[in-house]
Amino acid sequence: MSSAMYERMRTNPKFQELVTRRGRFAWTLAIIVLTMFYGYILTIAFNPTALGRPVAEGSMLTIGVAVELFM
């Protein structure tokens, strides 16, 4: 593609809106993932028994494993 075409795409208002929305969406997802990850790590550090309990009575699956699989 020619540089004139790239320039025309970059100046298009719809393209600018798409870039803005993509950036906002990426930052939102990054904050959600980091919050979940650090929350999980802090739970392990300060209350590990909460994650060591089984999901159901007699189950081998613990809450910690289920939360980690969800993440």
C-alpha positions as semicolon CSV with decimal commas, in nm:
position;residue;x (nm);y (nm);z (nm)
1;M;0,000;0,000;0,000
2;S;0,115;0,349;-0,063
3;S;0,195;0,593;0,213
4;A;-0,083;0,822;0,086
5;M;-0,335;0,548;0,154
6;Y;-0,195;0,491;0,505
7;E;-0,217;0,863;0,572
8;R;-0,577;0,872;0,451
9;M;-0,664;0,582;0,683
10;R;-0,494;0,745;0,982
11;T;-0,684;1,071;0,932
12;N;-1,020;0,897;0,898
13;P;-1,238;0,983;1,203
14;K;-1,380;0,630;1,219
15;F;-1,029;0,487;1,237
16;Q;-0,938;0,729;1,515
17;E;-1,251;0,626;1,707
18;L;-1,163;0,259;1,659
19;V;-0,810;0,315;1,789
20;T;-0,944;0,501;2,093
21;R;-1,202;0,232;2,173
22;R;-0,945;-0,045;2,128
23;G;-0,705;0,125;2,367
24;R;-0,975;0,181;2,628
25;F;-1,087;-0,182;2,600
26;A;-0,730;-0,310;2,634
27;W;-0,666;-0,102;2,946
28;T;-0,995;-0,216;3,100
29;L;-0,908;-0,582;3,044
30;A;-0,556;-0,531;3,177
31;I;-0,687;-0,374;3,498
32;I;-0,940;-0,655;3,547
33;V;-0,677;-0,927;3,497
34;L;-0,421;-0,759;3,722
35;T;-0,679;-0,702;3,996
36;M;-0,786;-1,066;3,986
37;F;-0,427;-1,190;3,983
38;Y;-0,304;-0,974;4,271
39;G;-0,622;-1,044;4,468
40;Y;-0,556;-1,416;4,429
41;I;-0,191;-1,377;4,534
42;L;-0,289;-1,168;4,837
43;T;-0,548;-1,426;4,937
44;I;-0,282;-1,697;4,916
45;A;-0,047;-1,484;5,126
46;F;-0,289;-1,381;5,400
47;N;-0,559;-1,651;5,407
48;P;-0,441;-1,970;5,236
49;T;-0,692;-2,192;5,418
50;A;-0,979;-2,014;5,239
51;L;-0,855;-2,144;4,904
52;G;-0,770;-2,491;5,036
53;R;-1,129;-2,589;5,113
54;P;-1,303;-2,826;4,873
55;V;-1,573;-2,689;4,643
56;A;-1,821;-2,950;4,762
57;E;-1,813;-3,209;5,038
58;G;-1,605;-3,507;4,925
59;S;-1,473;-3,321;4,622
60;M;-1,105;-3,324;4,530
61;L;-1,137;-2,983;4,359
62;T;-1,049;-2,695;4,590
63;I;-1,175;-2,340;4,575
64;G;-0,824;-2,219;4,490
65;V;-0,797;-2,445;4,186
66;A;-1,147;-2,350;4,069
67;V;-1,067;-1,977;4,100
68;E;-0,737;-2,022;3,916
69;L;-0,908;-2,213;3,635
70;F;-1,164;-1,934;3,610
71;M;-0,889;-1,676;3,580
